[in-house]
Amino acid sequence: MKHINKVLIVGGGIGGQSAAIALKQKGVEVEIAEIHSEFNVYGVGIIQMANALRALDSLEVADEVLRRGSPYGQVKLCTPTGHQIGEAGTPPIGKFPSHNGISRRILHEVLYEKCQEMGVVYRMGTTVEEIKDLGDGGVDVVLSDGTKSNYDILIGADGVNSKVRSMVFGDYKPNYVGLSVWRYAFKRPKELETGYMFFGKKSKLGLIPMTTDTIYMFVVTSEGANNPFIHMDERVPKLKGYMQEYPVDMVQGLIAQVTEPSLVNYRPLETLKLPAPWYKGNVLIIGDGAHATIPQLGSGAALAIEDAVVLGEELKVQNGASSIFSRFMERRYNRCKMVVESSERIGEWELMTFEGKELSPEANIGAEMGKTCMALIQPI
Ligand SMILES: Cc1cc2nc3c(=O)[nH]c(=O)nc-3n(C[C@H](O)[C@H](O)[C@H](O)COP(=O)(O)OP(=O)(O)OC[C@H]3O[C@@H](n4cnc5c(N)ncnc54)[C@H](O)[C@@H]3O)c2cc1C
């Protein structure tokens, strides 16, 4: 049985850097192999509910994330004309508010700075080329820069199209759910005191605080079952067109500011559920590589951060990789599955609405969000 002292994490995103911090807190030597030679995180925001903040607190970065983001209360759920029909989000947990909105770039910086402070080694511009599991002898790894090293365990945190997953588990493809999301960042309108979601017939539009001065908008649409590519020159007019469905000042006041095609972040939505267990030998997959979800509950990154925290906690009993990974699975599998499946249900109802199909009375998005958010405040 090998003591875990030296770990390679493949992928330096939210999950990978969070895992690096959690492992460093346990005194483990950590290297991150990140495929990009420089990080270039796009400038729209991310929603962090109270459970994400609780997990970030275990990594000792919650205060910084709150300071550099924008804490807010429950999200107001509204008709297209702005009539409030409900509210959503986790209730506050202890000192953590229902939500914090933050720019992805800033969240990345906070995690990166913490990793630097803790002495995490970054191997930028590299990926993994060979993985040889030696059982009690750990894992021999060859990186794309030719470096050969032995690690006690390898963590695949390389996102929804994980190379580590395909090398170790074989071929799993993400599932396109028929929806896409359009995002754009704006100066913060004075009247925007919390998050808003407007439910239209052709789209859903959200306005989310990012900092005291900025917000981002997301618009969920259906561009068709065959997942078409949207050309750059179509992006501004299409996004403006979707915004017309919402005759409220808060949205109408933003339309003229949508001008720059390269700032329209357009993305088809996909999920992926790797069957349990997410480990084989000395290799574990975390984050989107194991459980990518669509943003209907704003929780994918929260799950990746929680994965990291649980992994760090389970290192307290050093009785071999398979026991640690198996305890990790017991704590993570059902919770992640619940979030992905609840998000998929909400996405399916949204798609039916956009396609003009009739929904059954059980298709209640507010109730579904409420049920899952209440489950998320349970301890991990
Ligand atoms: C439109 C949209 C909106 C979202 N909004 C929210 C939200 O509001 N709140 C929330 O909690 N979650 C949200 N999510 C989910 C969240 O973005 C993801 O769950 C989260 O980024 C997953 O983190 P990760 O580290 O697992 O993967 P990633 O963030 O994808 O990071 C993977 C890292 O691995 C690197 N990498 C990739 N391949 C390799 C390789 N072969 N070798 C080495 N490195 C590699 C990448 O460059 C990257 O740095 C949203 C997702 C989408 C699509």
The ligand as a Tripos MOL2 file, in Angstrom:
@<TRIPOS>MOLECULE
LIG
   53    58     1     0     0
SMALL
NO_CHARGES

@<TRIPOS>ATOM
      1 C1        -22.4810   27.8750  -20.2460 C.3       1 LIG1
      2 C2        -22.0240   27.3610  -18.9220 C.ar      1 LIG1
      3 C3        -22.3140   28.0820  -17.7740 C.ar      1 LIG1
      4 C4        -21.9360   27.5870  -16.5340 C.ar      1 LIG1
      5 N1        -22.2550   28.2920  -15.4120 N.ar      1 LIG1
      6 C5        -21.9380   27.7890  -14.2010 C.ar      1 LIG1
      7 C6        -22.2990   28.4820  -13.0160 C.ar      1 LIG1
      8 O1        -22.9000   29.5570  -13.0690 O.2       1 LIG1
      9 N2        -21.9470   27.9410  -11.8190 N.ar      1 LIG1
     10 C7        -21.2620   26.7530  -11.7230 C.ar      1 LIG1
     11 O2        -20.9740   26.2870  -10.5930 O.2       1 LIG1
     12 N3        -20.9010   26.0870  -12.8450 N.ar      1 LIG1
     13 C8        -21.2100   26.5720  -14.0660 C.ar      1 LIG1
     14 N4        -20.8430   25.9060  -15.1980 N.ar      1 LIG1
     15 C9        -20.0580   24.6630  -15.0780 C.3       1 LIG1
     16 C10       -18.5840   24.9290  -14.8680 C.3       1 LIG1
     17 O3        -18.0700   25.8350  -15.8320 O.3       1 LIG1
     18 C11       -17.8370   23.6200  -14.9650 C.3       1 LIG1
     19 O4        -18.5120   22.6300  -14.2160 O.3       1 LIG1
     20 C12       -16.4290   23.7580  -14.4220 C.3       1 LIG1
     21 O5        -15.6960   24.6650  -15.2170 O.3       1 LIG1
     22 C13       -15.7510   22.3990  -14.4030 C.3       1 LIG1
     23 O6        -14.4330   22.5420  -13.9910 O.3       1 LIG1
     24 P1        -13.3390   21.4910  -14.4210 P.3       1 LIG1
     25 O7        -12.0870   21.9650  -13.7810 O.co2     1 LIG1
     26 O8        -13.8240   20.1190  -14.1760 O.co2     1 LIG1
     27 O9        -13.2130   21.6140  -16.0120 O.3       1 LIG1
     28 P2        -12.7570   22.8430  -16.8960 P.3       1 LIG1
     29 O10       -13.2120   24.1270  -16.3060 O.co2     1 LIG1
     30 O11       -13.1810   22.5220  -18.2820 O.co2     1 LIG1
     31 O12       -11.1610   22.8240  -16.8110 O.3       1 LIG1
     32 C14       -10.4110   21.8670  -17.4760 C.3       1 LIG1
     33 C15        -8.9630   22.3370  -17.5400 C.3       1 LIG1
     34 O13        -8.1960   21.3030  -18.1270 O.3       1 LIG1
     35 C16        -7.4220   21.8050  -19.2140 C.3       1 LIG1
     36 N5         -7.2690   20.7040  -20.1490 N.ar      1 LIG1
     37 C17        -8.1770   20.2470  -21.0470 C.ar      1 LIG1
     38 N6         -7.6810   19.1910  -21.7180 N.ar      1 LIG1
     39 C18        -6.4400   18.9690  -21.2140 C.ar      1 LIG1
     40 C19        -5.4380   18.0130  -21.4900 C.ar      1 LIG1
     41 N7         -5.6130   17.0590  -22.4090 N.pl3     1 LIG1
     42 N8         -4.2710   18.0780  -20.8050 N.ar      1 LIG1
     43 C20        -4.0720   19.0390  -19.8550 C.ar      1 LIG1
     44 N9         -4.9990   19.9770  -19.5630 N.ar      1 LIG1
     45 C21        -6.1720   19.9310  -20.2250 C.ar      1 LIG1
     46 C22        -8.2430   22.9740  -19.7340 C.3       1 LIG1
     47 O14        -7.4480   23.8710  -20.4660 O.3       1 LIG1
     48 C23        -8.7740   23.5630  -18.4230 C.3       1 LIG1
     49 O15        -7.8300   24.4340  -17.8330 O.3       1 LIG1
     50 C24       -21.2390   26.3650  -16.4460 C.ar      1 LIG1
     51 C25       -20.9330   25.6450  -17.5920 C.ar      1 LIG1
     52 C26       -21.3370   26.1380  -18.8230 C.ar      1 LIG1
     53 C27       -21.0280   25.3300  -20.0460 C.3       1 LIG1
@<TRIPOS>BOND
     1     1     2 1
     2     2     3 ar
     3     2    52 ar
     4     3     4 ar
     5     4     5 ar
     6     4    50 ar
     7     5     6 ar
     8     6     7 ar
     9     6    13 1
    10     7     8 2
    11     7     9 ar
    12     9    10 ar
    13    10    11 2
    14    10    12 ar
    15    12    13 ar
    16    13    14 ar
    17    14    15 1
    18    14    50 ar
    19    15    16 1
    20    16    17 1
    21    16    18 1
    22    18    19 1
    23    18    20 1
    24    20    21 1
    25    20    22 1
    26    22    23 1
    27    23    24 1
    28    24    25 2
    29    24    26 1
    30    24    27 1
    31    27    28 1
    32    28    29 2
    33    28    30 1
    34    28    31 1
    35    31    32 1
    36    32    33 1
    37    33    34 1
    38    33    48 1
    39    34    35 1
    40    35    36 1
    41    35    46 1
    42    36    37 ar
    43    36    45 ar
    44    37    38 ar
    45    38    39 ar
    46    39    40 ar
    47    39    45 ar
    48    40    41 1
    49    40    42 ar
    50    42    43 ar
    51    43    44 ar
    52    44    45 ar
    53    46    47 1
    54    46    48 1
    55    48    49 1
    56    50    51 ar
    57    51    52 ar
    58    52    53 1
@<TRIPOS>SUBSTRUCTURE
     1 LIG1         1 GROUP 0 **** ****
